[in-house]
Amino acid sequence: MGRIYFGAYTGTFTNAGGNTDLISIQPADDKPCLLRYFCISQISEVGDTAEEGIQVSLHRMPATFTVGSGGSAITTAKGDRGGTATGATVRCNDTTVASTSGTDEIFGYVGWNVRAVFDWWGVEEKFCIQAAQGDGIVVRADTTPADDMTINIMFAYEELG
């Protein structure tokens, strides 16, 4: 088993239009990563009239992966007290989305009702999305919210090697 790292983000998910990479993980050389968990919620849109659905998709982008921009680089927390810092590049809320020179592998689409918390677990390794050197893991919002909202994101990934 590798080392576990945790990421956290809070910020504005805008209705500026277009897709948004809520989470992107780009593994370091010889340190593949497994996405173990993520949770997306929001704290500013409350009440029945604010209810809306956002399509979320999970991707592995192989070959030459280029991270997006417009969001934030995330400093992750080590799961164990004596561990080393991650080698991966981790970002949240990029409004210019990541790209790949390979074929984007889409693992699924899910609807997130913004009045609820959206959780995803990759408990067993065979159910995790794995990326190696040159690849990227992306959790993307494929739809734009009706108006800006404050989102909270928590996630965990395992770095092997």
ZARO-944563 format. One record per atom (N, C-alpha, C): residue number from 1; x, y, z. Coordinates in steps of 0.2 Angstrom, whole numbers. Layout:
# ZARO-944563
(NUM; (X; Y; Z)),
...
This chain:
# ZARO-944563
(1; (4; -6; 0)),
(1; (0; 0; 0)),
(1; (4; 6; 0)),
(2; (2; 11; -4)),
(2; (6; 17; -4)),
(2; (4; 22; 1)),
(3; (6; 29; 0)),
(3; (4; 34; 5)),
(3; (-2; 37; 3)),
(4; (-7; 39; 8)),
(4; (-13; 42; 7)),
(4; (-12; 50; 8)),
(5; (-15; 54; 4)),
(5; (-15; 61; 4)),
(5; (-22; 63; 4)),
(6; (-23; 69; 8)),
(6; (-30; 72; 8)),
(6; (-30; 79; 5)),
(7; (-35; 81; 1)),
(7; (-35; 88; -1)),
(7; (-42; 91; 1)),
(8; (-42; 97; 1)),
(8; (-48; 101; 3)),
(8; (-48; 108; -1)),
(9; (-54; 110; -2)),
(9; (-54; 116; -6)),
(9; (-61; 119; -4)),
(10; (-61; 125; -4)),
(10; (-67; 129; -3)),
(10; (-67; 135; -8)),
(11; (-72; 137; -12)),
(11; (-71; 142; -16)),
(11; (-78; 143; -20)),
(12; (-78; 147; -25)),
(12; (-84; 149; -29)),
(12; (-84; 145; -36)),
(13; (-89; 141; -37)),
(13; (-91; 138; -43)),
(13; (-95; 142; -47)),
(14; (-93; 145; -52)),
(14; (-96; 150; -56)),
(14; (-101; 148; -61)),
(15; (-105; 152; -63)),
(15; (-110; 151; -69)),
(15; (-107; 155; -75)),
(16; (-100; 155; -75)),
(16; (-97; 159; -81)),
(16; (-98; 155; -87)),
(17; (-100; 149; -87)),
(17; (-101; 145; -93)),
(17; (-95; 140; -94)),
(18; (-97; 134; -97)),
(18; (-92; 129; -98)),
(18; (-90; 124; -93)),
(19; (-86; 119; -94)),
(19; (-85; 114; -89)),
(19; (-80; 117; -84)),
(20; (-80; 113; -79)),
(20; (-75; 115; -73)),
(20; (-72; 109; -71)),
(21; (-65; 108; -70)),
(21; (-62; 103; -67)),
(21; (-62; 104; -59)),
(22; (-66; 100; -56)),
(22; (-67; 101; -49)),
(22; (-61; 98; -45)),
(23; (-58; 93; -48)),
(23; (-52; 90; -45)),
(23; (-48; 87; -51)),
(24; (-41; 89; -51)),
(24; (-37; 85; -56)),
(24; (-30; 83; -52)),
(25; (-28; 77; -53)),
(25; (-22; 74; -50)),
(25; (-18; 72; -56)),
(26; (-12; 75; -56)),
(26; (-6; 73; -61)),
(26; (-1; 69; -57)),
(27; (0; 63; -58)),
(27; (5; 59; -54)),
(27; (12; 61; -56)),
(28; (17; 61; -51)),
(28; (24; 62; -52)),
(28; (27; 56; -55)),
(29; (33; 57; -58)),
(29; (37; 52; -61)),
(29; (37; 46; -56)),
(30; (36; 40; -59)),
(30; (36; 33; -56)),
(30; (32; 33; -49)),
(31; (27; 37; -49)),
(31; (22; 37; -43)),
(31; (15; 37; -45)),
(32; (12; 31; -47)),
(32; (5; 31; -49)),
(32; (1; 33; -44)),
(33; (-5; 36; -45)),
(33; (-10; 38; -40)),
(33; (-17; 34; -41)),
(34; (-20; 33; -36)),
(34; (-27; 30; -36)),
(34; (-31; 35; -32)),
(35; (-37; 37; -36)),
(35; (-42; 41; -32)),
(35; (-46; 37; -28)),
(36; (-46; 38; -21)),
(36; (-49; 34; -16)),
(36; (-56; 37; -14)),
(37; (-56; 43; -14)),
(37; (-63; 46; -11)),
(37; (-63; 53; -14)),
(38; (-69; 56; -15)),
(38; (-70; 63; -15)),
(38; (-78; 64; -13)),
(39; (-78; 70; -11)),
(39; (-85; 73; -8)),
(39; (-86; 80; -11)),
(40; (-91; 82; -14)),
(40; (-93; 88; -16)),
(40; (-99; 91; -13)),
(41; (-99; 97; -10)),
(41; (-105; 100; -7)),
(41; (-105; 107; -8)),
(42; (-110; 110; -6)),
(42; (-111; 118; -7)),
(42; (-114; 121; -1)),
(43; (-113; 127; 0)),
(43; (-115; 130; 7)),
(43; (-119; 136; 5)),
(44; (-120; 138; -1)),
(44; (-123; 145; -2)),
(44; (-130; 145; -5)),
(45; (-132; 139; -8)),
(45; (-138; 139; -12)),
(45; (-143; 134; -7)),
(46; (-147; 137; -4)),
(46; (-152; 133; 0)),
(46; (-159; 135; -1)),
(47; (-163; 130; 0)),
(47; (-170; 131; -1)),
(47; (-172; 128; -8)),
(48; (-179; 126; -8)),
(48; (-181; 123; -14)),
(48; (-180; 127; -21)),
(49; (-181; 133; -21)),
(49; (-180; 137; -27)),
(49; (-173; 137; -29)),
(50; (-168; 135; -25)),
(50; (-161; 134; -27)),
(50; (-159; 128; -30)),
(51; (-163; 123; -30)),
(51; (-162; 116; -32)),
(51; (-160; 116; -39)),
(52; (-155; 112; -41)),
(52; (-153; 111; -47)),
(52; (-148; 105; -48)),
(53; (-147; 102; -54)),
(53; (-143; 97; -55)),
(53; (-137; 98; -59)),
(54; (-131; 96; -57)),
(54; (-125; 96; -60)),
(54; (-123; 90; -63)),
(55; (-121; 89; -69)),
(55; (-118; 83; -71)),
(55; (-110; 83; -69)),
(56; (-108; 77; -66)),
(56; (-101; 76; -64)),
(56; (-99; 70; -68)),
(57; (-93; 70; -70)),
(57; (-90; 64; -74)),
(57; (-83; 63; -71)),
(58; (-81; 57; -71)),
(58; (-74; 54; -69)),
(58; (-70; 52; -75)),
(59; (-64; 55; -75)),
(59; (-60; 53; -81)),
(59; (-53; 51; -79)),
(60; (-50; 47; -84)),
(60; (-43; 46; -84)),
(60; (-40; 49; -91)),
(61; (-36; 53; -91)),
(61; (-33; 56; -97)),
(61; (-26; 53; -98)),
(62; (-25; 48; -102)),
(62; (-18; 45; -103)),
(62; (-14; 49; -108)),
(63; (-8; 47; -109)),
(63; (-4; 50; -114)),
(63; (-1; 57; -111)),
(64; (-1; 62; -115)),
(64; (1; 68; -113)),
(64; (-4; 72; -110)),
(65; (-4; 73; -103)),
(65; (-9; 76; -99)),
(65; (-7; 83; -97)),
(66; (-11; 88; -99)),
(66; (-10; 95; -97)),
(66; (-15; 97; -92)),
(67; (-13; 99; -86)),
(67; (-18; 102; -81)),
(67; (-22; 108; -84)),
(68; (-27; 109; -81)),
(68; (-31; 115; -83)),
(68; (-28; 121; -79)),
(69; (-32; 127; -79)),
(69; (-30; 133; -76)),
(69; (-36; 137; -74)),
(70; (-35; 142; -70)),
(70; (-40; 147; -68)),
(70; (-43; 145; -61)),
(71; (-40; 139; -58)),
(71; (-42; 137; -52)),
(71; (-36; 138; -47)),
(72; (-36; 133; -42)),
(72; (-31; 133; -37)),
(72; (-27; 127; -37)),
(73; (-20; 128; -36)),
(73; (-16; 123; -34)),
(73; (-17; 121; -27)),
(74; (-17; 114; -25)),
(74; (-19; 112; -18)),
(74; (-13; 109; -15)),
(75; (-12; 111; -9)),
(75; (-7; 108; -4)),
(75; (-10; 103; -1)),
(76; (-8; 97; -2)),
(76; (-12; 91; 2)),
(76; (-9; 90; 8)),
(77; (-13; 86; 13)),
(77; (-11; 84; 19)),
(77; (-9; 77; 19)),
(78; (-4; 75; 23)),
(78; (-1; 68; 23)),
(78; (-6; 64; 28)),
(79; (-7; 58; 25)),
(79; (-12; 54; 30)),
(79; (-8; 51; 36)),
(80; (-1; 51; 35)),
(80; (2; 49; 41)),
(80; (7; 54; 43)),
(81; (8; 55; 50)),
(81; (12; 60; 53)),
(81; (19; 61; 50)),
(82; (22; 55; 49)),
(82; (29; 55; 47)),
(82; (30; 55; 40)),
(83; (25; 55; 36)),
(83; (26; 54; 29)),
(83; (29; 60; 25)),
(84; (30; 59; 19)),
(84; (33; 64; 14)),
(84; (28; 67; 10)),
(85; (30; 73; 8)),
(85; (25; 77; 4)),
(85; (23; 73; -3)),
(86; (18; 74; -5)),
(86; (16; 71; -12)),
(86; (20; 74; -17)),
(87; (21; 69; -23)),
(87; (24; 71; -29)),
(87; (20; 74; -34)),
(88; (13; 72; -33)),
(88; (8; 74; -38)),
(88; (7; 81; -38)),
(89; (4; 83; -44)),
(89; (2; 90; -45)),
(89; (-6; 90; -44)),
(90; (-9; 93; -39)),
(90; (-16; 93; -38)),
(90; (-19; 100; -38)),
(91; (-25; 100; -42)),
(91; (-28; 106; -43)),
(91; (-36; 106; -42)),
(92; (-39; 111; -40)),
(92; (-46; 111; -39)),
(92; (-49; 117; -43)),
(93; (-55; 116; -46)),
(93; (-59; 122; -48)),
(93; (-56; 125; -54)),
(94; (-53; 122; -59)),
(94; (-50; 125; -65)),
(94; (-56; 126; -70)),
(95; (-56; 132; -72)),
(95; (-61; 134; -77)),
(95; (-59; 133; -84)),
(96; (-53; 133; -85)),
(96; (-50; 130; -91)),
(96; (-48; 123; -90)),
(97; (-51; 118; -93)),
(97; (-51; 111; -91)),
(97; (-45; 108; -94)),
(98; (-43; 102; -91)),
(98; (-37; 99; -93)),
(98; (-38; 95; -100)),
(99; (-32; 93; -103)),
(99; (-33; 90; -109)),
(99; (-28; 84; -110)),
(100; (-29; 80; -115)),
(100; (-24; 75; -116)),
(100; (-23; 74; -123)),
(101; (-17; 71; -125)),
(101; (-16; 70; -132)),
(101; (-19; 63; -134)),
(102; (-21; 59; -129)),
(102; (-23; 52; -129)),
(102; (-31; 52; -130)),
(103; (-34; 46; -129)),
(103; (-41; 46; -129)),
(103; (-43; 47; -121)),
(104; (-48; 51; -120)),
(104; (-51; 53; -113)),
(104; (-55; 47; -111)),
(105; (-53; 43; -106)),
(105; (-57; 38; -104)),
(105; (-62; 40; -98)),
(106; (-68; 39; -100)),
(106; (-73; 42; -95)),
(106; (-76; 36; -91)),
(107; (-75; 36; -85)),
(107; (-78; 31; -80)),
(107; (-85; 31; -79)),
(108; (-88; 37; -79)),
(108; (-95; 37; -78)),
(108; (-97; 44; -77)),
(109; (-104; 45; -78)),
(109; (-107; 51; -77)),
(109; (-112; 51; -71)),
(110; (-113; 56; -67)),
(110; (-117; 56; -61)),
(110; (-120; 62; -60)),
(111; (-127; 62; -58)),
(111; (-130; 69; -57)),
(111; (-129; 71; -50)),
(112; (-127; 77; -48)),
(112; (-126; 80; -42)),
(112; (-132; 85; -41)),
(113; (-137; 83; -36)),
(113; (-142; 88; -34)),
(113; (-138; 92; -29)),
(114; (-138; 99; -30)),
(114; (-133; 103; -26)),
(114; (-136; 104; -19)),
(115; (-142; 102; -18)),
(115; (-145; 102; -11)),
(115; (-142; 96; -6)),
(116; (-139; 92; -9)),
(116; (-136; 86; -6)),
(116; (-129; 85; -6)),
(117; (-125; 82; -2)),
(117; (-118; 80; -3)),
(117; (-117; 75; -8)),
(118; (-112; 75; -12)),
(118; (-111; 70; -17)),
(118; (-104; 67; -15)),
(119; (-105; 60; -13)),
(119; (-99; 56; -11)),
(119; (-97; 51; -16)),
(120; (-91; 49; -17)),
(120; (-89; 44; -21)),
(120; (-83; 40; -17)),
(121; (-83; 34; -17)),
(121; (-78; 30; -13)),
(121; (-75; 24; -18)),
(122; (-69; 24; -19)),
(122; (-65; 18; -22)),
(122; (-62; 14; -17)),
(123; (-66; 10; -13)),
(123; (-64; 7; -7)),
(123; (-59; 1; -9)),
(124; (-60; -3; -14)),
(124; (-56; -8; -16)),
(124; (-51; -5; -22)),
(125; (-45; -7; -22)),
(125; (-41; -5; -27)),
(125; (-44; -6; -34)),
(126; (-47; -12; -35)),
(126; (-50; -13; -42)),
(126; (-55; -8; -44)),
(127; (-58; -4; -39)),
(127; (-63; 0; -41)),
(127; (-61; 8; -41)),
(128; (-54; 9; -40)),
(128; (-51; 15; -40)),
(128; (-49; 17; -47)),
(129; (-49; 24; -48)),
(129; (-47; 26; -55)),
(129; (-39; 27; -53)),
(130; (-35; 24; -58)),
(130; (-28; 24; -57)),
(130; (-25; 28; -63)),
(131; (-20; 32; -61)),
(131; (-16; 36; -66)),
(131; (-9; 35; -65)),
(132; (-5; 34; -70)),
(132; (2; 33; -70)),
(132; (6; 40; -73)),
(133; (12; 40; -73)),
(133; (16; 45; -75)),
(133; (14; 47; -82)),
(134; (12; 54; -83)),
(134; (10; 56; -90)),
(134; (2; 56; -90)),
(135; (-1; 53; -86)),
(135; (-9; 53; -85)),
(135; (-11; 58; -81)),
(136; (-18; 59; -81)),
(136; (-21; 63; -76)),
(136; (-28; 60; -74)),
(137; (-30; 61; -68)),
(137; (-37; 59; -65)),
(137; (-40; 66; -65)),
(138; (-47; 66; -67)),
(138; (-50; 72; -67)),
(138; (-58; 71; -65)),
(139; (-60; 75; -60)),
(139; (-67; 75; -58)),
(139; (-70; 81; -61)),
(140; (-74; 81; -66)),
(140; (-76; 87; -70)),
(140; (-84; 88; -69)),
(141; (-85; 94; -68)),
(141; (-92; 97; -69)),
(141; (-94; 98; -76)),
(142; (-98; 94; -79)),
(142; (-100; 95; -86)),
(142; (-105; 100; -88)),
(143; (-109; 103; -82)),
(143; (-114; 108; -83)),
(143; (-112; 114; -79)),
(144; (-115; 119; -80)),
(144; (-114; 126; -77)),
(144; (-119; 127; -72)),
(145; (-118; 129; -66)),
(145; (-123; 131; -61)),
(145; (-127; 137; -64)),
(146; (-133; 137; -61)),
(146; (-138; 143; -63)),
(146; (-135; 150; -61)),
(147; (-132; 150; -55)),
(147; (-128; 155; -52)),
(147; (-123; 153; -48)),
(148; (-118; 158; -46)),
(148; (-112; 156; -42)),
(148; (-114; 153; -36)),
(149; (-110; 148; -34)),
(149; (-111; 145; -27)),
(149; (-105; 143; -24)),
(150; (-105; 143; -17)),
(150; (-99; 142; -14)),
(150; (-98; 134; -13)),
(151; (-93; 131; -15)),
(151; (-92; 124; -15)),
(151; (-87; 122; -10)),
(152; (-88; 116; -7)),
(152; (-83; 113; -3)),
(152; (-81; 106; -6)),
(153; (-74; 105; -7)),
(153; (-72; 98; -10)),
(153; (-67; 95; -5)),
(154; (-68; 89; -3)),
(154; (-64; 85; 0)),
(154; (-62; 79; -4)),
(155; (-56; 76; -4)),
(155; (-54; 70; -8)),
(155; (-48; 67; -5)),
(156; (-47; 61; -6)),
(156; (-41; 57; -4)),
(156; (-39; 53; -10)),
(157; (-32; 52; -10)),
(157; (-29; 48; -16)),
(157; (-23; 45; -13)),
(158; (-21; 39; -16)),
(158; (-15; 35; -14)),
(158; (-10; 36; -19)),
(159; (-4; 37; -16)),
(159; (2; 38; -21)),
(159; (6; 32; -20)),
(160; (7; 28; -25)),
(160; (11; 22; -25)),
(160; (18; 24; -27)),
(161; (23; 19; -25)),
(161; (30; 20; -28)),
(161; (34; 23; -23)),
